[in-house]
Amino acid sequence: MAGWTLLDELVEKEVVQRRQEGCEVEGFAERVAAAGKDEAQLMAIYQELMALPIRTDFPFEEPSELSEIRALRPDGPRVLQDSLSESEWQDKFYGAWLGRSAGCALGKPLEAWHYMAGAGGNPGWLNVKHWFEGADAWPIQGYTPSQSRAEQEHGLSLATGGMLSTKERIRFMETDDDIRYTVLGLITLEKHGLDFDSYDIGKLWHSHLAYRQVCTAETQAYMNFTQATSHQKSLRDDWAQRKDWVRTYLNPYREWIGAQIRADGFAYGAAGNPELAADLAWRDASFSHVKNGIYGEMFCAAMIAAAFVESDPERIVRIGLSEIPRNCRLTHDIEQAISITKEAGSQLELVERIWEAFKHYHPVHTNNNAALVAASILFAKGDFETAIATSVLGGWDTDCNGATVGSIMGAMLGASKIPSKWIEPLNDTLYAEVTGFHPISISECAKRTHDVFRKIRG
């Protein structure tokens, strides 16, 4: 049963996914096209695709289970030492929430295909630049203007679902999946502490999220979890046998960005402890993702946790890499992004080179977006505005990348060091579209996160 889209498109995307995972898929795209809308033919092709072996010459090692991931990771600090006072911790938690909100709000109006995939013969990053130039707001130094001459000159437009986050209208952090999942991470840690697994994530989603609130990989896992359980029998009893089906069946999005944007709530609870943050992220990601989809959340969670006590951007990125396999596609892509960043002479050169290097991925794949996140952190050299502006300018999943970079920078700097022009328009208010968090003050979220952190650490 299809979910996020129709069956023919799901199988078409599965051909791409299996190729990226290292399978030989020659001829499959043509077979899918020839099958048209015939469900029986499409499902037969799908079953063949899922049975394909990984090529023997595939150069990467990419397990999905935590013990195997840890066996393949490089050395890392695992736990960081700190001497922060209580007031400094509180400032950093508030900074992380504010930074995530500000970065998300900057990118939310630009989460449209013109900027994500490119249009009019232009790459996405150039269309972002055109929009700000057409609004006389270039370079990016504030929230996205709602009007621009780029509408007439380049045929561009903003995402209709993000207009409350434009420069003229922003009064709070409007509901967004990038923020909802941070809230759900907080709820998970408040309810379970460290005693939860991917089954509990599924139950939490069914309790707190409507079907319309999930996308791509999350949609498929949400549906599969529903089909695999019932009111009469708990799936908990055979979760170990069923979880792989839940996260993979008709889910060609299993290495897309959906898990990566869910890292923050868990990373906040494990602040200063990147290994634990990556562990919690693995539990969460494993509900809906595999391989690099999981690594993306682990990588970002470790970076966020490290940023609370580490101020060197490259060390933060390296700590993130220390929690995922040294020889996976994501690690290789991040290493390439690091090299590009060190060579780039300007922000525009950076985003152009990152785009060209990773445009072969779908605009909401994990790897290209994670590469842009890492590049933005490194290029900014500790400057909040430069970091979130670079991450959004780069295109692809603009609000997701702005949110992740903002979270890392906010945790690193603390709320007191984020420029007021980015936080005052939010009015300390979040509408998460989650019961009990709609509305809620951002400072209250930070306080509750600090409480959870203390319990876990204590």
Secondary structure, 3 states (H helix, E strand, C coil): CCCCCCHHHHHHHHHHHHHHCCCCCCCHHHHHHHHCCCHHHHHHHHHHHHHCCCCCCCCCCCCCCHHHHHHCCCCCCCCCCCCCCHHHHHHHHHHHHHHHHHHHHHHHHHCCHHHHCCECCECHHHHHHHHHHHCCCCCCCCCCCCCCCHHHHHCCCCCHHHHHHCCCCCCCECCCHHHHHHHHHHHHHHHHCCCCCHHHHHHHHHHHCCHHHCCHHHHHHHHHHHHHCCCCCCHHHHHHHHHHHHHHCCCCCCCECCCHHHCHHHHHHCCCCHHHHHHHHHHHHCCCCCHHHHHHHHHHHHHHHHHCCCCCHHHHHHHHHCCCCCCCHHHHHHHHHHHHHHHCCCHHHHHHHHHHHHCCCCCCEHHHHHHHHHHHHHHHCCCHHHHHHHHHHCCCCHHHHHHHHHHHHHHHHCHHHCCHHHHHHHCCEECCCCCCCCCEEHHHHHHHHHHHHHHHHC
